[in-house]
Amino acid sequence: MELAVATKTKARGSERAKELRKNLKGLLFVSPWVVGLLLFTVYPILASFYYSFHRYDVIRKPRFIGFDNYVNLFTNDDLFRQVIGNTLYFVLIGVPLGLVSAYILANLLNNEIKFRPVFRTIFFLPSIVPTVASAMVWSWVFNTQYGVINSTLASLGLKVIPFLSSPTLAKPSLILIHCWSQGNAMVIFLAALQDVPRSLYDAALVDGAGRWARFWHITIPMCTPAILFVLITGLIGAFQYFVFPWLLTQGGPKSSTEFFGIYLYRSAFMHFKMGYASAQAWILFIIIIIFTVIIFRTSARWVYYGGTAD
């Protein structure tokens, strides 16, 4: 009896040792990712939260000042209020317009037309072109002296349009570029459209539903999960919009395109106000969280998660 118990105990110990070796091997294989996550994601997040309560300029040691950075942002920084306004303008107008343009393109390219693969490639191309190269092309397109649009207008004797040099037109011009570069969203919508059951359209045709009724009551509801995904990712990206305005306007004219990302970059890497920039980053994080939670809370009213099997 004792020999049987000892044998069972030994077998269990052997199994535990094998399981431990397996776990150690697994941890060894994922350790580069874990180390990278801790060093380049977790530590910067915790460090920025720590520095947001300090006055820190990289050269001198951080000095604790409590909530002064946050208070100064909302009470003493007039430019910050303008930055919030510029960013909300871009988010509330640019994100819906970008989503609608991508969805319309996807619907058009989902039809049986000649050279459809060519058109899909053309409309997807802007999303894979390097952003710097795209910005250089758009700076040439919008240029008031030798830009392709204004050169054409000037040759016709019409007034030149100051796309990027007018405080009124600068943000709409950047929104136009944003709508132009919606290739990724278009591909997501194309996948969603191709997953809509054909039987729903057939049933609607039998009931006498027209094209607009089928689009409004079948196509859009069946694509709402993809719409929600594109809306959330577009919202997060728009709040951090940086490259195009930095390369084309650098926040001008008259700070009309000074978005949150640009202002944060100036504070951190031009003025070396790392504590102030960290506070800005956490405010941006909270704003994004609020908008995301609102969208998720309201999504139950308009997102349809029904089965898509035909």
C-alpha positions, 0 to 999 in steps of 0.5 A, a space after each residue: 500500500 505504501 509503495 503504491 502511494 509513493 509511486 503515485 506521489 512520484 508520478 504526480 511530482 514528475 507531471 508537475 515538473 514537466 508542467 513547470 518546464 513547459 511553462 518556463 519554456 513558454 515564458 522564455 519564448 514570450 519574454 522578449 515581448 514581455 520585456 518590450 511591453 514593460 520597457 516601452 509601454 508600461 514604464 512610459 505610462 507610469 512615468 508620464 503619470 508620475 511626471 505630470 505632477 512634477 515640473 521637469 525639463 529633462 536637465 534638472 531633477 523633477 520637482 513635485 508641484 501637485 496638480 499645478 500642471 493640470 490647473 495651469 492648462 485649464 486656467 492660465 493657458 489660452 492656447 490650450 483652449 484653442 487646441 481643444 477647440 481645433 481638435 474637437 472640430 477635426 474629430 466631430 467633423 473629420 471623423 464622420 466625413 471620413 467614415 461616410 466617404 469610406 463607406 460610400 466608396 466601399 459600396 461603389 466598389 462592391 458593385 460589378 463594374 469593369 476594372 473593379 480591381 484597378 479602382 480598388 487599388 487606386 482608392 486603397 493606394 493613399 493608405 499605403 503611401 508614406 505619410 511624408 510623401 503624401 504630405 509633400 504631394 498635398 503641399 504641391 496641390 494646395 500651394 497658392 503660387 504653383 499648386 495644380 488647383 490654384 494654377 488652373 484657377 489663375 489661368 482661368 482668371 479666377 481667384 486663388 484659394 488659400 487652402 493652407 494659409 487661411 485660418 478659415 480654410 486650413 482645417 477643412 483642407 486637412 479634413 479633405 486630406 483625411 477623407 482622401 486617406 481612408 483606404 483602410 476603412 474602405 477595405 474593412 467596409 468592403 469585407 463587411 458588405 460582402 458578408 451581408 446575406 444575399 437572401 435578405 436582398 432577395 426577400 426585400 425584392 419580393 416585398 417590393 423594396 426599392 434600392 434606397 430601402 434595401 440600402 437603408 434597412 439591410 446594407 447599413 444595419 448589417 455593416 454596423 459592427 464594422 462602422 462601430 470599429 472604424 468609428 472608434 479607431 478613427 476617433 482615437 487616431 483623430 485625437 492624435 492627428 499630427 503628421 499632416 498638420 505638422 508637415 503642411 502647416 506646423 499648427 498655423 496659420 494663427 494656430 488654427 491647426 494647432 491640434 492636441 498632438 502638435 501642442 503636446 509635441 511642442 511642450 515636450 520636445 521644443 520647450 522641454 516641459 516634460 511634466 506639462 506635456 505629461 499632464 496634457 497626455 493624460 488629459 488627452 487620454 481621459 478625453 479619448 476614454 470619455 468619447 469611447 465609453 459614450 460611443 460604446 454605451 450608445 452602440 447598443 441602440 444602433 449596432 446589429 450583431 445578428 448572424 450573418 450566415 446566408 
